[in-house]
Amino acid sequence: MEIFIKIPYERKQSTESILRQTKDDLCESIAYIGQKKPELAKLTLCCAGVNLVMSALMIIGLPVIVMNILDFSKSEASRLYGYMEAILAIGGLVGGIGAGVFGRKLKVNGSWKLLLASGMLLIPMGVVLMIECPAYLAYGVLAAAGLVIMSLSAIYTIQIMSYIQMTVPHHMVGKVIAWIIAVSTCAQPVGQVLYGVLFDEMAKNVYIIFGAATICSVLIALGSRKATKAL
C-alpha cells in the first residue's frame, strides 16, 4: 500500500545537526498543534485514549481472561487463546478495509459515534464475566465484541489520521503525524501495565474493570465529539 503513496521530495540545505533539526521540528509541530490547531491536540488525546483504554484492554485483558479466569483446561485455554489473538488481529484488518470501503460515507465529525459504540460493547463483556454463565458462551461474547471493538477503533484512528493529512499544510504533515503517532503509541504500553496490575489485583471482579473502561470510553467519545463539532 505504501509504495503507491506519492510524497513530493524537496531537498533542503541545512547546516544544523540532526539533533537540532529534530528539536526544532518537534517544537514547531507542538506549537502548530497547540496554538493554530487546538482541535488536533484534542484529537491526539482521543487517539491516545483509545490505545490507553480500549486497545490495551483487548490486548492484555482478553488473553488473561481466557487463560486464567474462564473455566477451561490448560490445553483448551491455550488453543482458545490463540484463536482470540487471531480474532483481534482480524478485527483490526477488517477496520482498515472498512475505512477504505466506507471512507467517503464516513464523516470525521461523526467519528465519535464509533468510540461510543465501542464503549457500549464493553458492557456485555463485563456482564458475562459478572454472572455465572458457560465458559464457551462468555468466550463467544468476548470474541465477538472484541472483534467489533478493534474494527471500530481502527476505523476511527484512520479517519482522524486521514483528516489530519488533508487539512494540515504540506510542509507540516510529517511533523504533526509523527507527534500524534508518538503520543498514541506511548499510551498503549502505559495502559497495558495498568491493566496488568488491575487484573492481578481484581481477578475475581474483573467486570468492574470493564465497567470503568466503559465510562472512560464514553468520556473519550464525548471529548472527540466536542473536538470535531466545529469541523
CORKAHU-V227963 format. One record per helix or strand of 3 or more residues. SS is the DSSP state (H for helix, E for strand). FROM is the first residue (numbers start at 1). TO is the last residue. If there is no record, write none. Layout:
BEGIN
ss:SS from:FROM to:TO
ss:SS from:FROM to:TO
END
This chain:
BEGIN
ss:H from:2 to:4
ss:H from:18 to:36
ss:H from:38 to:69
ss:H from:74 to:101
ss:H from:108 to:110
ss:H from:112 to:130
ss:H from:135 to:167
ss:H from:170 to:201
ss:H from:206 to:228
END
